[in-house]
Amino acid sequence: MKGLVIKNTGSWYQVKTDDGQLIECKIKGNFRLKGIRSTNPVAVGDRVQIILNQEGTAFINEIEDRKNYIIRRSSNLSKQSHILAANLDQCMLVITVNYPETSTIFIDRFLASAEAYRVPVKLIFNKIDAYDEDELRYLDALINLYTHIGYPCFKVSAKNGDGINEIKKALKGNITLFSGHSGVGKSTLINALLPGIEAKTGEISSYHNKGMHTTTFSEMFPVNGDGYIIDTPGIKGFGTFDMEEEEIGHYFPEIFKISADCKYNNCTHRHEPGCAVRKAVEEHLISESRYTSYLNMLEDKEEGKYRAAY
């Protein structure tokens, strides 16, 4: 029997079978031994084969090939990965410029990982009702930056409904992963998009201006127009996983494009003479923040260390 993994609750997975049944499943014992270095070998969005048992539950005994997935380094096991979701049509990264602040390094690491696994990303700038003039100017500058690179951007207030209809249109017919820091209003946004879902919402921790976790496990929710939203736990840090040093520049589209004009094929864009990328940064054709994010990821890879961006 085949089906779609629509919820992960730790050791259990809820599978929606092709004939519409909802069945609680576990992973078959030897399944974990197939070289999958992940804290969650099965992810929400996976198509799986299951074997029913007498108790009315089932074992997952096979995962179908994935179209793509979003992965990050597991924060507590640096040599392992954590798959956020699989088989995505797009991802929507929810960003706040304050309450809490989402750093450009965090945004760029997420975008680079999505580029590596061919997942299109749209950026949702939330809480526009809460910002002062300086914060709104900074928000507009970020939107100009990422729109120019090629990432569609939305300005929304999940709290009062501004911009919600534009996002609804973008969800139709797509499997969409929602991700972002804890506290950026992801659950409030999903509640606004899907009335009746009542995803949990939480207060911001005023002590360090970071959000408190509200979603514990990943789950898929159907949307009007034949699509799904995948809600995931808020991410405190995003550590990139399984990238070769020479590949990192490929996942920054504007750096990759200009790197074709570098003097050396293996240019690292740091100190080599005739580097077109460094020249483009000096001439403000590539943003300083994006170049800093690129260097940050390169340094991590060289030093072989885990450093999540916050």
LINQUI-V33111 format. One record per residue. N is the residue number from 0. RES is the residue in one small letter. SS is DSSP state (h for helix, s for strand, l for the rest). PSI is psi in radians with two decimals (none if undefined). Layout:
N_RES_SS_PSI + N_RES_SS_PSI
This chain:
0_m_l_2.39 + 1_k_s_2.71 + 2_g_s_-3.08 + 3_l_s_2.26 + 4_v_s_2.01 + 5_i_s_-0.16 + 6_k_s_2.48 + 7_n_s_2.11 + 8_t_s_0.87 + 9_g_l_-1.87 + 10_s_l_-0.19 + 11_w_s_2.59 + 12_y_s_2.34 + 13_q_s_2.18 + 14_v_s_2.26 + 15_k_s_1.95 + 16_t_s_2.86 + 17_d_l_-0.35 + 18_d_l_0.23 + 19_g_l_0.00 + 20_q_l_2.61 + 21_l_s_2.04 + 22_i_s_2.29 + 23_e_s_2.26 + 24_c_s_2.67 + 25_k_s_2.90 + 26_i_s_2.37 + 27_k_l_2.45 + 28_g_h_-0.94 + 29_n_h_-0.05 + 30_f_h_-0.57 + 31_r_h_-0.22 + 32_l_h_0.18 + 33_k_l_0.58 + 34_g_l_0.32 + 35_i_l_1.78 + 36_r_l_1.20 + 37_s_s_2.59 + 38_t_l_-0.31 + 39_n_l_1.54 + 40_p_l_-0.42 + 41_v_l_2.35 + 42_a_l_2.73 + 43_v_l_2.35 + 44_g_l_-0.23 + 45_d_l_2.47 + 46_r_s_2.25 + 47_v_s_2.82 + 48_q_s_2.33 + 49_i_s_2.70 + 50_i_s_2.06 + 51_l_s_2.59 + 52_n_l_3.12 + 53_q_l_-0.40 + 54_e_l_-0.09 + 55_g_l_-0.02 + 56_t_l_-2.91 + 57_a_s_2.88 + 58_f_s_2.41 + 59_i_s_2.12 + 60_n_s_-0.03 + 61_e_s_2.43 + 62_i_s_2.28 + 63_e_l_2.74 + 64_d_l_2.37 + 65_r_l_2.47 + 66_k_l_-0.73 + 67_n_l_3.13 + 68_y_s_2.85 + 69_i_s_2.24 + 70_i_s_2.58 + 71_r_s_2.82 + 72_r_s_2.35 + 73_s_l_2.26 + 74_s_l_-0.48 + 75_n_l_-0.19 + 76_l_l_1.54 + 77_s_l_-0.33 + 78_k_l_-0.03 + 79_q_l_2.87 + 80_s_s_2.90 + 81_h_s_2.10 + 82_i_s_2.09 + 83_l_s_-0.74 + 84_a_s_2.81 + 85_a_s_2.81 + 86_n_l_1.02 + 87_l_l_2.53 + 88_d_l_-0.51 + 89_q_s_2.89 + 90_c_s_2.48 + 91_m_s_2.01 + 92_l_s_2.07 + 93_v_s_2.21 + 94_i_s_2.46 + 95_t_l_2.41 + 96_v_l_-0.15 + 97_n_l_2.84 + 98_y_l_0.86 + 99_p_l_2.94 + 100_e_l_2.34 + 101_t_l_2.08 + 102_s_l_2.70 + 103_t_h_-0.51 + 104_i_h_-0.73 + 105_f_h_-0.84 + 106_i_h_-0.82 + 107_d_h_-0.61 + 108_r_h_-0.72 + 109_f_h_-0.80 + 110_l_h_-0.71 + 111_a_h_-0.72 + 112_s_h_-0.69 + 113_a_h_-0.71 + 114_e_h_-0.70 + 115_a_h_-0.56 + 116_y_l_0.29 + 117_r_l_0.82 + 118_v_l_2.01 + 119_p_l_2.49 + 120_v_s_2.40 + 121_k_s_2.51 + 122_l_s_2.22 + 123_i_s_1.98 + 124_f_s_1.87 + 125_n_l_2.94 + 126_k_l_0.60 + 127_i_l_-0.29 + 128_d_l_-0.26 + 129_a_l_-0.10 + 130_y_l_2.62 + 131_d_l_-3.10 + 132_e_h_-0.74 + 133_d_h_-0.73 + 134_e_h_-0.64 + 135_l_h_-0.63 + 136_r_h_-0.75 + 137_y_h_-0.73 + 138_l_h_-0.79 + 139_d_h_-0.62 + 140_a_h_-0.71 + 141_l_h_-0.74 + 142_i_h_-0.74 + 143_n_h_-0.74 + 144_l_h_-0.95 + 145_y_h_-0.52 + 146_t_h_-0.72 + 147_h_h_-0.65 + 148_i_h_-0.54 + 149_g_l_0.19 + 150_y_l_2.04 + 151_p_l_2.46 + 152_c_s_2.56 + 153_f_s_2.44 + 154_k_s_2.12 + 155_v_l_2.79 + 156_s_s_1.80 + 157_a_l_-0.50 + 158_k_l_-0.77 + 159_n_l_0.06 + 160_g_l_-0.01 + 161_d_s_2.27 + 162_g_l_0.00 + 163_i_h_-0.69 + 164_n_h_-0.63 + 165_e_h_-0.67 + 166_i_h_-0.70 + 167_k_h_-0.73 + 168_k_h_-0.69 + 169_a_h_-0.28 + 170_l_h_-0.41 + 171_k_l_2.23 + 172_g_l_0.13 + 173_n_l_2.60 + 174_i_s_2.02 + 175_t_s_2.17 + 176_l_s_2.26 + 177_f_s_2.26 + 178_s_s_2.99 + 179_g_s_3.02 + 180_h_l_2.70 + 181_s_l_2.38 + 182_g_l_-0.04 + 183_v_l_-0.05 + 184_g_l_0.40 + 185_k_h_-0.81 + 186_s_h_-0.69 + 187_t_h_-0.69 + 188_l_h_-0.79 + 189_i_h_-0.66 + 190_n_h_-0.68 + 191_a_h_-0.60 + 192_l_h_-0.61 + 193_l_l_1.34 + 194_p_l_2.36 + 195_g_l_-0.32 + 196_i_l_-0.70 + 197_e_l_0.88 + 198_a_l_2.53 + 199_k_l_2.47 + 200_t_l_2.63 + 201_g_l_2.83 + 202_e_l_2.69 + 203_i_s_2.42 + 204_s_s_1.92 + 205_s_l_-0.32 + 206_y_l_-0.83 + 207_h_l_0.33 + 208_n_l_0.55 + 209_k_s_2.69 + 210_g_s_2.77 + 211_m_l_2.44 + 212_h_l_2.31 + 213_t_l_-0.62 + 214_t_l_2.15 + 215_t_l_-0.62 + 216_f_l_2.80 + 217_s_l_2.55 + 218_e_s_2.54 + 219_m_s_2.41 + 220_f_s_2.29 + 221_p_s_2.53 + 222_v_s_2.78 + 223_n_l_2.43 + 224_g_l_0.44 + 225_d_l_1.07 + 226_g_s_-3.12 + 227_y_s_2.56 + 228_i_s_2.33 + 229_i_s_2.03 + 230_d_s_2.31 + 231_t_l_2.78 + 232_p_l_2.56 + 233_g_l_2.49 + 234_i_l_2.17 + 235_k_l_-0.72 + 236_g_l_2.69 + 237_f_s_1.83 + 238_g_s_2.20 + 239_t_l_2.72 + 240_f_l_2.44 + 241_d_l_0.76 + 242_m_l_2.32 + 243_e_l_2.58 + 244_e_h_-0.77 + 245_e_h_-0.19 + 246_e_h_-0.35 + 247_i_h_-0.75 + 248_g_h_-0.42 + 249_h_h_-0.42 + 250_y_h_0.13 + 251_f_l_1.71 + 252_p_h_-0.71 + 253_e_h_-0.59 + 254_i_h_-0.76 + 255_f_h_-0.72 + 256_k_h_-0.82 + 257_i_h_-0.43 + 258_s_h_-0.31 + 259_a_l_-0.37 + 260_d_l_0.05 + 261_c_l_2.64 + 262_k_l_-0.63 + 263_y_l_2.43 + 264_n_l_-0.59 + 265_n_l_0.54 + 266_c_l_2.32 + 267_t_l_-0.07 + 268_h_l_0.60 + 269_r_l_-0.85 + 270_h_l_-0.04 + 271_e_l_2.46 + 272_p_l_2.52 + 273_g_l_0.42 + 274_c_l_2.01 + 275_a_h_-0.51 + 276_v_h_-0.82 + 277_r_h_-0.67 + 278_k_h_-0.72 + 279_a_h_-0.61 + 280_v_h_-0.78 + 281_e_h_-0.58 + 282_e_l_0.13 + 283_h_l_0.46 + 284_l_l_-0.42 + 285_i_l_2.34 + 286_s_l_2.53 + 287_e_h_-0.68 + 288_s_h_-0.68 + 289_r_h_-0.72 + 290_y_h_-0.69 + 291_t_h_-0.73 + 292_s_h_-0.71 + 293_y_h_-0.83 + 294_l_h_-0.68 + 295_n_h_-0.79 + 296_m_h_-0.64 + 297_l_h_-0.75 + 298_e_h_-0.73 + 299_d_h_-0.77 + 300_k_h_-0.75 + 301_e_h_-0.74 + 302_e_h_-0.11 + 303_g_l_0.58 + 304_k_l_2.85 + 305_y_l_2.10 + 306_r_l_1.88 + 307_a_l_2.50 + 308_a_s_2.40 + 309_y_l_none
